[in-house]
Amino acid sequence: MRRSYLLLFAGTVALGLLLVALGRMAPRREAPPPTPSAAAPAVSLTLDVREGAIDPETSSVPKDRLVRLRIVNRGTRPARLALAGYEDRLDVIAIVPGETWSGEFLADRPGDDFAWLLDGQPVGRLNVTGSHLVEGHQ
């Protein structure tokens, strides 16, 4: 009788370990990033790129706004601008001199440490103003 309980216990432990291993190997479903929504109020932002700098160097947008971004390359060489912290939402192609790039993203990550990177180098900052708390929660 004691031996059958020991076998039952060992089988249960083995089955549990097998299920844990299978669970860790299963692909995880990540929540898709929020897409720009027509319901989100929009704000326009224009950046001028000129010889290794952007203007304005610091800009601000309210949290949970759809940012309609316009980048104008007023320099003499192609430029690629990225926003650290929003790389998964904003993909700017190389902009040739004299050209304008337009796109949009949802600014839903509050903070003042989002760096504008021009060809990989920090040249400015975007502040997303507002609380990180969900409205109605404390």
Phi, psi and omega in degrees: 000315180297323182293321180294324176293322178296318178294320178297316179298313181297320178295320179295316179297315180298317179296319178298316179296322178296317179294321177297315180298317178295321179296324180285334181276339183294141179296140181268140176266119177265146177293135179294145179296147180302137178264152177304132185246141177294338181285336180284132176300144184259151174223140181261142179221125178245130177241134174257130177257130182213113172042059174082015179217162174237156178224123001284151180290324178236133178222160182226144173222148177288149177298149178065030175251148173278116182267118174266104187262136177231123181242124181248124178269104179260010180272192183250001179222159179301149182224143175236121182250136177228159178241109180299131182097345178232023181301329181283351183246338189228117180235102181263127177282170177295131182255122181284156180305136179085354182262164178235137176247139178231143178194181179211156177206158179269119180272082184247013178243101184289150176154169180241021184241030178269111185272135169279126181249118177258113184052039177088355182251136179292130181228356181188186185215144173245127175259127174253107187272144179133170183276150174277351180281144176286136181304132180094350178250152179239000000 
